[in-house]
Amino acid sequence: MQPTSNFADLIALMARLRQDCPWDKKQTNDSLIPYALEETYELVEAIQSGDIDDIKGELGDVLLQVVFHACLYEEQQQFDISEVIFTLQQKLIRRHPHVFDKENLKTDEDVKKRWDEIKASENAEKAKQGKLVNHRRTLDAVKAGSALMQAQELQKTANKVGFDWDVVSGAVDKLDEEVAELKEILPIDGQKPTPEQKALLEKELGDCFFALVNIARKLGIDSEKATLTTVHKFRSRFGFIEDELAKMGKTPETASLEEMDNLWDLAKQHEKFA
């Protein structure tokens, strides 16, 4: 079997894997969930890196997850990939009345507001049909996601009903308050926290993270993206340290902290002129 750019051939390839590959044969929709999450994050990292070959490969991996899940549901006689594609097109047309109908929406804010209205109408209809529990609490509408994403969405939703700081300085003051509370319970340097202390530290650190996400939201910055940018930066700088140490015949394990700190500063300098 040779690779092609034909989508139907990809579907046939997936069916062949389900038939002949021991690993693919044993997978279920539930077992694939971690891979779907992993591939999504790897795509984000590839996009941030700007490496076109990586981006192309990771987009393919995300597409594989869509095709794999659809294949499994087809085996269960639930639906096939053509129904997934039809449902997506149906949704996009329905939620873009300014493109496919006669509605006049002039700004991206107008489009987003109308999208949310249509989505709410869809959910209300599902609730009538018994397919969706009618949300009685405001924050129940926030869907699952990473901790940072959930925090940001909870705050956005609370903002819609007026539960928010008027200005960003209020959110900054809240972060200062949370950090002060954290400092009060920090163990002495070198001292391992007790299980009780650890539970309290976890709570206070969570409060700090939540407050920091709130600042980002007030500034119009996506916390997940900002954190991933820093993760990528740390990975790049530490990779630079290892590469430079290798030139000296050393590894991080054999180098001193001072040597690695100096190389870290050098990596930062290289970034400025990159």
N, C-alpha and C positions, 0 to 999 in steps of 0.2 A: 504494500500500500504506500503510495507516494503522497506527500502533502500538497494541497491545493489551496486556493483562496476562496473556494466555494463553501458557503455556509452549510449547505446540505451534506457535503462531504464531512464536515466537522461533526455533525449529528450522527452520521453513520460511523465515524471513528469512535465516538463515545459509546455507541451501542456495541461496537466490537470489543472495546475495553471491558465493558460490563460482562461480556460473554466469556472472554478469554484470559483476563488478568485477575489473579487471585486477590490482589489488594483492592482493585476497583470493584470486584464482585461482592466483597464483604461490606462495602460502605453503605451507610444509610444517610438520610437527610440530617439526622441528629449528629452522626459521627463527623459529618462534613462541616459543621458549624465553626469549629476552631480554625479550619483552613480558610473559610470564607472571611473570617475576621483578619487572619494573618495576611491573606492576599490583598485585602483592602488597605491595610496599613503599609504593606510593601509598595503598593501603587503610589500612595501618598509620598513615601520616601523617595521613590524614583522620580516623581514629578518635581519634588523639591531639589533633587540632585541635578536635574536638567539633562541627564543622560538619555538621549533619544532611544537608544537600543534597549536600555533598561525599562523605559516607559512603555515601549512597544511590547516587550516581554511580559511586564506586569499587567498591562491591559488584557493581554491574552489569558493570563492566569485568572483574572477576575471573570472574564468571559467563560472560562472553563467551569468556574463555580456555578454560573447561571445555567450552562448547558448540562452539567452533571446533575444538579438538583431537578431540572426539568425532565431529564431522562428517568430519574428515579420516580418522579410523580407520574410519568407516563406509564411506567411499569405497574404502578399501583392503580392505573386506569382513572386517575384524577384529572389530568390535563397534559398537553404536550407543549413543546416550545412554540408552536405556531399560535397557541392560545395566549401564551405569555406576551408574544410580540403584538398580537391584536389588542390585548388588554392595555398594554403600554401606549399604543397609538391612540386608543380610545380615550385614555386618561389625558394625554397631552392635548388632544383636540378639544376635549371638554374644558380643560383648565386654561385654555388660551382663546377665550371668546373674542379677544381684541385682534387675533390673527385670523381665525377661521369663522368668525361671525361678525356682527356689526357693532360690537361694543367699542367704545373709544377710550382707551387707557393710554395716557401720554407719558407717564414716568414709570420707572422701575418700582417705585414705592406703590403706585396705583396697581401695578401688576401683582406685586406680592400680596397686597391687601385683598385683591379679588381672588387670587389663588387660595388664600386662607378661607375666604367666604365659601368658595365652591367646595373646598375640602370639608369644611364644617357641615355643609349641606349634604354631602355624600355620607358623612358619618351619621348624621341624623337619620338618613334614609336606611342605613344599615341597622341602626338601633331599632327602627320601626319593624324591620324584618327579623329582629332577634339575632342578627349577626354580630352585633356590637353592644356591649354594655353602655348604656347612656351615662356619660360622665356627670356626676353630681358635684364633684369637687374640681376646682380650677386646675390644680396641678396634676390631676389624674390623666390629663390629656398629654402630658410629657412622656414621650416614648423612651424605651431603653436605649442605652448607648454607653460610651466610655464615661467614667466618672466626671471628667472635665466637661464633656458634651452635655451630660444630664444637668450638671450644676448650672451651666450657661443657659440651658433651655428653661430650667425652673425659674431662674432669675428673670429671663425675658417674659415668661408667662405671668409672673407676679407683677412685673412692671405694667402689663396691660390693664391690670385692675387697680393700679395706683400704689402698689406696695413696693416702693423703691426710693432710693436717695434722690433728692432733687438735682444734686451736682456730684461730680466725681470725688470731690474732696471729702464728702460724707463717707463714701466707700473706702477712701484711703484712711480716714480716721478709724474706721471699723477694723481695718487690717492692723493698724498700730495697736489697737486695743487687744486684738487676738494674739499678736506676737508678744505683747507684754504678759498676757496670761500664760503663754507657752513658756516664756523665760522663767516665770515663777516656779514652774514644776520641773524644769530640766534637772536631771541628776548631775552630781558633781562630775567633772571630767574624769574619765577612766572608770567611773562607777556604773555597773550594769543595772538598768532599771528593774524593779520587781515586776511581777505580772500585773499588779494593781497599778503601778506607775505607768507601765507600758500601755495599759488600756486607757488611762487618762491622757497620756501623751498622744495616742492615736486620735482621740477625740479633739484635742486642741490643735493638732496638726491639720486635721480635717477642716476645722473652722478657719484656719489660716489659708488653706488652699481655696476654700469656698469664697473667702473674702477677696483673695487675689483674683479669682475668676470674675468676681463682680466688678473689680476695677477695670479689667480688660474689656468686659462687656460695655461698661459705661464709655470706654474710649473707642468702641467699635472694632475691637481686636478679638479675633477668634482664639480662645485659649488653647484649643487642641492644636491648631496650626502653629501658634507661637511656641508651644512646648516642643512640638516635633522639629521646628526650626532649630531650637537649642540642642535637641538630641542629635540632630545631624551635625551641628557645629562641634559638639563635644566629640562625636565619633571621628570627625575629620581631624580635629586637633590631636586627639590621642593617637590616631593613625600616624600623624606626622611625627609624634614623639617616638613611636616604635620604629618608624623608618630611619630616623636620624640615629637612634641608639644602635640599630642594626649596622649602620655604617661604621660605628665605633666597636663593633663586635660585642655589643651588650644587648640585654633585654630589660624590660621593666623590672623583672625580679632581681636583676644584678645591679641595676642603676640606683643611685641615691635619689631621695626625694628632691634635693636641691637641683640635681641634673635634670630631672623631669620638669620641675618648675621653670627652669631656664628655657628648656625646649618648648614648653607651653607658651611662654611669652614670645618666643621666636615664631611659633605657629601663628599667634595673633598678629605679629608684624607682617608675616607673609600674606595674611588675609587682607590687610589694608592695601597691599599693592597688587593683589590678584586681579 
